[in-house]
Amino acid sequence: MFVNCSNHPCDKWGGDQMAAAMKYGEVLDYPFPEVAPNSSEEEIKRLAMKIAGEILALRPDAVMCQGEFTLTFSLVDFLLEKGVRVVAACSERKVQELIREDSTCEKKAQFQFVGFREYVRTSKSEKSEWC
């Protein structure tokens, strides 16, 4: 099973993205929650633990996790700790700028799905090489 934990329901995905997700099995949406800007770190941690528990109960083969940064980080960390493959969708962003006669600019963005990229942990020895 492929769990889509994001604000982008799979029924709105293009064929390429759906085909890539289906390589893992059935695709199931798990809506990424709204996160209040004044949420504390403890609230984020509790929410991540709750969501991770619910997702783990589904026994997924992979989880796409994309949303508010701090909750995504915590959720990905919990899932990786449990041995779950976690991915993010990678896309090419194509932007058109339309300059109007009144000098206002309108931007139109198109996102072309390219593939999924796994979240990977960095080992302590790799981290020590950076410093």
Residue pairs with C-beta under 8 A, 6 or more apart in sequence:
1 24
1 25
1 26
1 27
1 28
1 58
1 59
1 60
1 61
2 21
2 22
2 24
2 25
2 26
2 27
2 28
2 60
2 61
2 62
2 63
2 64
3 28
3 30
3 55
3 58
3 60
3 62
3 63
3 64
4 10
4 21
4 27
4 28
4 29
4 30
4 64
5 30
5 31
5 32
5 51
5 55
5 63
5 64
5 65
5 66
5 67
5 75
6 31
6 32
6 64
6 65
6 66
6 67
6 89
7 31
7 32
7 66
7 67
8 66
8 89
9 29
9 31
10 18
10 21
10 27
10 29
13 21
13 113
14 113
16 113
17 89
17 113
18 27
20 113
20 115
20 116
21 27
21 62
21 64
21 116
24 60
24 61
24 62
24 85
25 61
28 58
28 60
30 51
30 54
30 55
30 58
32 65
32 66
32 67
32 68
32 71
32 72
33 47
33 51
33 67
33 71
35 44
35 47
35 67
35 68
35 70
35 71
39 47
41 70
44 70
44 71
44 74
45 74
47 71
47 74
48 71
48 74
48 75
48 77
48 78
49 78
51 75
52 75
52 78
52 79
52 82
55 63
55 79
55 84
56 79
56 82
56 84
60 84
61 85
62 84
62 85
62 86
62 87
62 116
63 79
63 84
63 85
63 86
63 87
64 86
64 87
64 88
64 89
64 116
65 72
65 75
65 76
65 79
65 86
65 87
65 88
65 119
66 72
66 88
66 89
76 86
76 119
79 86
80 86
80 119
80 121
85 118
86 118
86 119
87 116
87 117
87 118
87 119
88 116
88 117
88 119
89 113
89 115
89 116
90 113
90 114
90 115
90 116
90 117
91 111
91 112
91 113
91 114
92 111
92 112
92 114
93 109
93 110
93 111
94 109
94 110
94 111
94 112
95 107
95 108
95 109
95 110
96 107
96 108
96 110
97 105
97 106
97 107
98 105
98 106
98 107
98 108
99 105
100 106
